[in-house]
Amino acid sequence: ELRVSEGMPQELWDIAAENLREGTTHPSFYNDKGIHDMLKARWPHIPDEDLALFVGCGCTETNLQGLTRSGGTDENIPLLLIFEEYMHAHLKEAASFEEFYEGLCAETERRIDAQLDLITEYYEYNAKYLPHPMRTLFTDDCIDKGKDYHAGGARYTWTQSSDSGLINTADSLLAVRELVFEKKKYTAEEFLAKLSAEDPALYNDLRHCPCFGVDDDRADALAAAFAERVYMVYRNKKSNTFIDGYILTEHQFLRYEPEGARVGPTPDGRKAGDPTCDSIASLRGKAVKGPTAMLCSAAKLPQHLADGISVLNLTLNKNSVEKNLKALVEGYFAMGGIQVQVTVTSPEELL
């Protein structure tokens, strides 16, 4: 992890670009000020000297080194699966897109809240039955409090979960709005039947629907509004135990393949069993206006409300990485982006 701050020496950018050109995919880039401001807004009582100990441990879970008991990752929220189930159950009865959207948001919020309750029970179980003496010895405040790492001994106790399918859900909503409610090209019944059959004509129409990742303000606004509804469940969730807060870490790690295997065809253009999105970047093949437009779209998501690391996977041409890396990363971070990890390795090189 390379924590990017204002005035970072050009030498560091050059070394980073050289590493990436060799195909290492390291370092990942983290918005130092953005992370500090995000955590400070959520927990204003945390002193700056503690926030300076931020580290994206595990895959990239939010931790303050030596001070936190934090999940990594406690649970996965299958957003696209929730969408698929809700669509098949309720699209036919929706009188408007707004009614369908609000119903989906309410169901998503309910499902997330229920899973956070299960996570809380899991934490309480660990506190009661699964002491962790080694972490207790090496985590600040546990000894002073006389409490185990799992039982509220750490200075800060956060739960963290990830989701799968945020961008897929956004693009699916955009397609439903376009084809069923605005252009009325399909009735809800026709749309669901053709989608289930993976009808080629429907999939051609889906490819031409508005999508996230091309700096389309209207499309990005819907994605951002849905993301905020998801993020705010975590922000608003309170615990009467030792848990200080619930965090969503927007990373898919290796979940996008098995999570996608659980979901049938969806209006974002997936077919049954295809992977879900692997980050908050545009879906595969949809970044047709290039990396700048895609980063502009991603920056419109309210990443500062997630309180975890919103991972963005960015693919660049090997020959352009040295020229464009600094401008792309700094520009994205100036707009509110939290993290970028870059690959320049082509499929041909991998083969």
C-alpha positions as CSV (number, residue, x, y, z in Angstrom):
1,E,0.0,0.0,0.0
2,L,1.3,3.4,-1.0
3,R,-0.4,6.2,0.9
4,V,-0.6,9.1,-1.5
5,S,-0.3,12.6,0.1
6,E,0.1,16.0,-1.4
7,G,3.6,16.7,-2.6
8,M,4.6,13.0,-2.8
9,P,8.0,13.0,-4.5
10,Q,8.1,12.2,-8.2
11,E,10.7,9.6,-7.4
12,L,8.1,7.5,-5.7
13,W,5.7,7.8,-8.7
14,D,8.5,6.7,-11.0
15,I,9.3,3.6,-8.8
16,A,5.6,2.7,-8.6
17,A,5.2,3.0,-12.4
18,E,8.3,0.9,-12.9
19,N,7.0,-1.8,-10.6
20,L,3.6,-1.8,-12.3
21,R,5.2,-2.1,-15.8
22,E,6.9,-5.3,-14.6
23,G,3.4,-6.8,-13.9
24,T,3.6,-6.9,-10.1
25,T,0.2,-5.0,-9.6
26,H,1.9,-3.4,-6.6
27,P,1.8,-0.9,-5.1
28,S,-1.9,-0.1,-4.6
29,F,-2.6,3.6,-4.1
30,Y,-4.5,4.9,-1.0
31,N,-5.8,8.4,-0.5
32,D,-4.2,9.4,2.7
33,K,-6.2,12.6,3.4
34,G,-9.4,11.0,2.1
35,I,-9.1,8.1,4.5
36,H,-8.3,10.4,7.4
37,D,-11.2,12.7,6.7
38,M,-13.6,9.7,6.2
39,L,-12.8,8.1,9.5
40,K,-12.6,11.5,11.4
41,A,-16.1,12.4,10.2
42,R,-17.5,9.0,11.4
43,W,-15.6,8.9,14.7
44,P,-14.6,12.5,15.6
45,H,-13.3,11.4,19.0
46,I,-10.4,9.4,17.5
47,P,-7.2,11.5,17.8
48,D,-5.2,12.2,14.7
49,E,-2.2,10.2,16.1
50,D,-4.4,7.1,16.1
51,L,-5.8,7.8,12.6
52,A,-2.3,8.1,11.4
53,L,-1.9,4.4,12.2
54,F,-4.4,3.4,9.4
55,V,-3.5,0.2,7.5
56,G,-5.5,-1.7,5.1
57,C,-4.8,-5.1,6.6
58,G,-5.9,-8.5,5.4
59,C,-7.1,-7.8,1.9
60,T,-7.7,-4.1,2.6
61,E,-9.9,-3.9,5.7
62,T,-9.8,-0.7,7.7
63,N,-7.7,-1.0,10.8
64,L,-5.6,1.3,13.0
65,Q,-2.5,-0.7,13.6
66,G,-2.4,-2.3,17.1
67,L,-5.6,-0.5,18.2
68,T,-8.5,-2.3,16.6
69,R,-10.5,-5.5,16.7
70,S,-11.9,-5.4,13.2
71,G,-13.4,-8.1,11.0
72,G,-11.8,-9.1,7.8
73,T,-14.3,-9.8,6.4
74,D,-17.2,-10.8,8.7
75,E,-19.9,-11.3,6.0
76,N,-20.7,-10.7,2.4
77,I,-23.9,-8.8,1.3
78,P,-25.1,-10.3,-2.1
79,L,-26.6,-7.1,-3.6
80,L,-27.1,-8.6,-7.0
81,L,-28.8,-11.7,-5.7
82,I,-31.2,-9.5,-3.6
83,F,-31.9,-7.5,-6.8
84,E,-32.6,-10.6,-8.8
85,E,-35.0,-12.0,-6.3
86,Y,-36.8,-8.7,-5.8
87,M,-37.0,-8.1,-9.6
88,H,-38.7,-11.5,-10.3
89,A,-41.1,-11.1,-7.3
90,H,-42.1,-7.5,-7.8
91,L,-41.3,-6.0,-11.2
92,K,-44.6,-7.0,-12.7
93,E,-46.6,-5.2,-10.0
94,A,-44.6,-2.0,-10.0
95,A,-46.6,1.0,-11.4
96,S,-43.4,3.1,-11.9
97,F,-39.7,2.9,-11.8
98,E,-39.7,4.9,-8.6
99,E,-42.0,2.4,-6.9
100,F,-39.8,-0.5,-8.0
101,Y,-36.6,1.3,-6.9
102,E,-37.9,2.3,-3.5
103,G,-39.1,-1.2,-2.9
104,L,-35.8,-2.7,-3.8
105,C,-34.0,-0.2,-1.6
106,A,-36.3,-1.1,1.4
107,E,-35.7,-4.8,0.8
108,T,-31.9,-4.4,0.5
109,E,-31.8,-2.3,3.7
110,R,-33.9,-4.9,5.5
111,R,-31.6,-7.7,4.4
112,I,-28.4,-5.9,5.3
113,D,-29.8,-5.0,8.7
114,A,-30.6,-8.6,9.4
115,Q,-27.1,-9.7,8.4
116,L,-25.6,-7.1,10.6
117,D,-27.6,-8.5,13.5
118,L,-26.1,-11.9,12.7
119,I,-22.6,-10.4,12.7
120,T,-23.3,-8.9,16.1
121,E,-24.3,-12.3,17.5
122,Y,-21.1,-13.7,16.0
123,Y,-19.1,-11.0,17.9
124,E,-20.9,-11.8,21.1
125,Y,-20.3,-15.5,20.7
126,N,-16.5,-14.9,20.1
127,A,-16.4,-12.7,23.2
128,K,-18.0,-15.4,25.3
129,Y,-16.4,-18.6,24.0
130,L,-13.3,-17.8,21.8
131,P,-10.7,-15.9,23.7
132,H,-7.6,-14.8,21.7
133,P,-4.7,-14.4,24.1
134,M,-2.0,-13.6,21.5
135,R,-4.0,-10.7,19.9
136,T,-5.0,-9.6,23.4
137,L,-1.4,-9.2,24.4
138,F,-0.5,-7.3,21.3
139,T,-3.5,-5.0,21.0
140,D,-3.5,-1.7,22.9
141,D,-5.9,-1.2,25.9
142,C,-6.7,-4.9,26.3
143,I,-4.4,-5.4,29.3
144,D,-5.4,-2.0,30.8
145,K,-9.1,-2.9,30.5
146,G,-8.6,-6.5,31.6
147,K,-10.6,-7.6,28.6
148,D,-10.0,-10.0,25.8
149,Y,-9.4,-8.8,22.2
150,H,-12.8,-10.3,21.2
151,A,-14.6,-8.9,24.2
152,G,-14.1,-5.2,23.8
153,G,-10.6,-5.0,25.0
154,A,-9.2,-3.3,21.9
155,R,-9.4,0.5,21.8
156,Y,-11.7,0.4,18.8
157,T,-14.0,-2.5,17.8
158,W,-15.5,-2.4,14.3
159,T,-17.3,-5.0,12.3
160,Q,-16.7,-5.1,8.6
161,S,-18.5,-6.8,5.7
162,S,-18.2,-6.4,2.0
163,D,-20.8,-6.6,-0.7
164,S,-21.0,-8.3,-4.1
165,G,-22.6,-6.8,-7.2
166,L,-23.0,-3.1,-6.4
167,I,-22.2,-1.9,-9.9
168,N,-24.1,-4.8,-11.5
169,T,-27.2,-3.7,-9.5
170,A,-26.7,-0.1,-10.6
171,D,-26.5,-1.1,-14.3
172,S,-29.4,-3.5,-13.9
173,L,-31.6,-0.6,-12.5
174,L,-30.5,1.6,-15.4
175,A,-31.6,-1.0,-17.9
176,V,-35.0,-1.6,-16.2
177,R,-35.6,2.1,-16.1
178,E,-34.7,2.5,-19.7
179,L,-36.4,-0.5,-21.4
180,V,-39.4,-1.2,-19.2
181,F,-40.5,2.2,-17.8
182,E,-39.1,5.0,-20.0
183,K,-39.0,3.6,-23.5
184,K,-41.5,0.9,-22.7
185,K,-39.9,-1.4,-25.2
186,Y,-40.9,-4.4,-23.1
187,T,-43.6,-5.1,-20.6
188,A,-42.4,-6.3,-17.3
189,E,-43.6,-9.8,-18.2
190,E,-41.9,-9.8,-21.6
191,F,-38.7,-8.4,-20.1
192,L,-38.5,-11.1,-17.4
193,A,-39.3,-13.9,-19.8
194,K,-36.7,-12.8,-22.4
195,L,-34.1,-12.2,-19.7
196,S,-34.6,-15.7,-18.2
197,A,-34.3,-17.1,-21.7
198,E,-31.1,-15.0,-22.3
199,D,-32.8,-13.7,-25.5
200,P,-30.1,-12.3,-27.9
201,A,-32.3,-9.4,-29.1
202,L,-32.9,-8.3,-25.4
203,Y,-29.1,-8.6,-24.7
204,N,-28.4,-6.4,-27.7
205,D,-30.8,-3.8,-26.2
206,L,-29.1,-4.2,-22.8
207,R,-25.7,-3.4,-24.4
208,H,-27.1,-0.1,-25.5
209,C,-28.6,1.0,-22.2
210,P,-27.1,3.8,-20.1
211,C,-24.4,2.4,-17.8
212,F,-22.1,3.4,-15.0
213,G,-18.5,4.2,-15.8
214,V,-18.7,6.5,-18.8
215,D,-19.1,9.8,-16.9
216,D,-22.9,9.9,-17.6
217,D,-24.2,12.2,-14.9
218,R,-27.8,10.7,-14.9
219,A,-26.6,7.1,-14.8
220,D,-24.0,7.8,-12.2
221,A,-26.6,9.7,-10.0
222,L,-28.7,6.5,-9.8
223,A,-25.6,4.4,-8.9
224,A,-24.6,6.9,-6.3
225,A,-28.1,7.1,-4.8
226,F,-28.4,3.3,-4.5
227,A,-24.9,3.1,-3.0
228,E,-25.8,5.7,-0.4
229,R,-28.8,3.7,0.7
230,V,-26.6,0.7,1.2
231,Y,-23.8,2.6,3.0
232,M,-26.2,4.4,5.4
233,V,-27.5,1.1,6.8
234,Y,-24.0,0.6,8.2
235,R,-23.7,4.2,9.3
236,N,-27.0,4.2,11.1
237,K,-26.7,0.8,12.7
238,K,-26.2,1.0,16.5
239,S,-25.0,-1.7,18.9
240,N,-25.7,-2.0,22.6
241,T,-22.6,-4.2,23.0
242,F,-18.9,-3.2,22.7
243,I,-19.1,-2.7,19.0
244,D,-18.2,0.9,18.1
245,G,-19.5,0.8,14.5
246,Y,-20.3,-1.2,11.4
247,I,-18.2,-0.6,8.2
248,L,-18.7,-1.6,4.6
249,T,-15.5,-2.4,2.8
250,E,-16.1,-2.2,-0.9
251,H,-13.8,-5.0,-2.1
252,Q,-14.8,-8.2,-3.8
253,F,-11.4,-10.1,-3.4
254,L,-12.2,-13.5,-4.8
255,R,-16.0,-13.4,-4.1
256,Y,-17.1,-12.1,-7.5
257,E,-16.8,-15.6,-9.1
258,P,-18.7,-17.7,-6.5
259,E,-21.2,-14.9,-5.8
260,G,-21.9,-14.6,-9.5
261,A,-22.4,-18.4,-9.7
262,R,-25.4,-18.0,-7.4
263,V,-27.2,-15.5,-9.7
264,G,-29.2,-16.0,-12.9
265,P,-29.3,-13.6,-15.9
266,T,-29.5,-9.9,-14.9
267,P,-30.2,-6.7,-16.8
268,D,-26.7,-5.5,-16.6
269,G,-25.9,-7.9,-19.4
270,R,-24.7,-10.8,-17.3
271,K,-25.7,-14.3,-18.2
272,A,-26.5,-17.0,-15.6
273,G,-23.5,-17.8,-13.4
274,D,-21.3,-15.0,-14.8
275,P,-19.1,-13.3,-12.2
276,T,-20.3,-10.1,-10.5
277,C,-18.2,-6.9,-10.6
278,D,-14.7,-7.2,-9.1
279,S,-14.5,-3.6,-7.8
280,I,-16.4,-0.3,-8.0
281,A,-15.1,0.2,-11.5
282,S,-17.3,-0.1,-14.5
283,L,-18.3,-3.6,-15.6
284,R,-16.1,-5.6,-17.9
285,G,-16.2,-4.1,-21.4
286,K,-18.2,-1.1,-20.5
287,A,-15.4,1.5,-19.9
288,V,-15.7,2.5,-23.5
289,K,-14.8,6.1,-22.9
290,G,-11.5,5.3,-21.2
291,P,-10.0,5.5,-17.7
292,T,-10.6,9.2,-17.1
293,A,-14.4,8.9,-17.7
294,M,-14.5,5.7,-15.6
295,L,-12.7,7.3,-12.7
296,C,-15.0,10.3,-12.9
297,S,-18.0,8.0,-12.5
298,A,-16.5,6.1,-9.6
299,A,-15.7,9.4,-7.8
300,K,-19.4,10.2,-7.8
301,L,-20.1,7.3,-5.5
302,P,-20.3,8.5,-1.9
303,Q,-17.2,6.5,-0.9
304,H,-16.8,8.7,2.2
305,L,-19.9,7.1,3.7
306,A,-18.6,3.5,3.4
307,D,-16.0,4.0,6.1
308,G,-14.1,1.1,4.5
309,I,-11.8,0.9,1.5
310,S,-13.7,1.3,-1.8
311,V,-11.4,-0.8,-4.0
312,L,-11.1,0.2,-7.7
313,N,-9.4,-2.0,-10.2
314,L,-7.9,0.0,-13.1
315,T,-6.3,-1.5,-16.2
316,L,-3.9,0.6,-18.1
317,N,-1.8,0.2,-21.2
318,K,1.7,-0.7,-20.3
319,N,3.2,1.9,-22.6
320,S,1.2,4.7,-21.1
321,V,1.4,3.9,-17.4
322,E,4.5,6.2,-16.7
323,K,2.9,9.1,-18.5
324,N,-0.6,8.8,-17.0
325,L,-0.4,7.1,-13.6
326,K,0.2,10.2,-11.4
327,A,-2.4,12.3,-13.1
328,L,-5.1,9.6,-13.0
329,V,-4.5,8.7,-9.4
330,E,-4.2,12.3,-8.1
331,G,-7.2,13.4,-10.1
332,Y,-9.3,10.6,-8.8
333,F,-8.3,11.2,-5.2
334,A,-9.0,15.0,-5.6
335,M,-12.5,14.1,-6.6
336,G,-13.0,11.9,-3.5
337,G,-11.8,8.5,-4.6
338,I,-10.3,6.3,-1.8
339,Q,-8.2,3.6,-3.5
340,V,-6.8,2.4,-6.9
341,Q,-5.0,-0.7,-7.8
342,V,-3.5,-1.0,-11.3
343,T,-2.7,-3.8,-13.6
344,V,-0.9,-3.4,-17.0
345,T,-0.6,-7.1,-17.8
346,S,-2.5,-8.1,-20.9
347,P,-4.3,-11.5,-21.4
348,E,-1.7,-12.3,-24.0
349,E,1.1,-11.9,-21.5
350,L,-0.7,-14.1,-19.0
351,L,-1.2,-16.8,-21.6
